[in-house]
Amino acid sequence: MSIQLALDVSAATAAGMPVDGVLREALKLYDRKRQSAVRRVEYTSRELEMAWTREPDLRYIGQWVALEGSLVVASGTDGKAVAQSARAQGIPIPFMFYVTEPDSHPFAGG
């Protein structure tokens, strides 16, 4: 974003406004424009969903799940269909997770 500032120093000083005052006013205008251009997005904490993914329900192995908090609101093998089902239930941005077999052999590098 840019702001055009036509500054006539002699006109500003003749009007009794010091140059730093003109610049201060221009910066205030710029700041207001910049703040109005900021798009605010609602924040949704996903702590409950993340906790579920650390210890998923093994009944859903090989499936996509849509979570709302710690609840599975939709599940199935087709991720797109699961997301559509969650949206149909009024969840605009569903938290999606694919459940895999738990790793019984931890990785040990060497």
N, C-alpha and C positions, 0 to 999 in steps of 0.2 A: 504494500500500500504506500502511496506517496501523497504528499500534500503540497500544493503549489502555494508559495508565499511571495507576493510582490511586496518588497520592503523598500519604502522610500524613507531613508533615515532622516532626511531634512524635514519631510512632512511630519514624521512622528515626533521629532524634537520640537518642531514649531507648534505642534498641538500640545506640547507639554508632557509627552510620554517618552520616557527614556527607552533606548534601544533594547535593553534587557527586558523591559516590560512588554514590548512588542513580541519579542521572542518567547517570553513566558506564556503570553496569550496564544501564540501560534502552537506551542507545545501542548497547551491544554486542549485546543481544538483537535490536534492530532491524536491525543490520548483518548478523547471521547469517541472519535471515529474508529479507532483501533478496538476499543472495548465493545462498541456496538457490532463490530464485525465478528466477534468471538461467538462461536456456536456452542451453547451449553448442552451437554448430553447427560441424561440422568444416569447416575452410577448405581449399579446393582452388584451387591456383594455376592460372590459365588462360593463362599466358604463352605456352605453345606454340601453343595455339589462336589466340590473338590475333595471333601472328606469322604463322600460316597465312593469316588473313584479310587481312593487309596485302598478301600476294602469293599469291592463290588460284590453284589449278590451273584453267586456262581450259577444261579438258574438262568442268567442272561448271557452265558458264554457264547461267543459267536454271533452276538446280536448288537445292534445299535440301541441305545436307550436315550430317551429325552428326560432330563431331570428338571424338576422344579423344587428347589430346596433338596431335601433328602428323599423325595418321592419320585418314583419312576412313573411318568405320566403317559409314556408310550414306548413300545419296544418292537423290534423286528429285525429281519435281515436286510431290509431295504431302508437305508438311511434317509433317503429323500421322503419316503412314505412316512417314516417315523416323525420327521420334522414337520411334515404337513399335518399329521395327526395332532401334534402338540400345538401347532398354530391354530388348528380348528377348535382347540380347547381354550383359546384365548391367551396363549403364551406367545408374544410377538417374536421373541428371540430365544428359542429353546437352547438349553445347554445340552449338547450332544456328546455322547461318549460310546466308543466301541469296546465291548468287554472281551478280553482275551483270556486264555488259560493262564492261571498263575504260574510264574516261573519257579519251578521247584529246585532248580540248580542256579544259585547266584553266580554271577560272573566274577571270576578271580583272575585278573591279568597277571602276566609274568613273562 
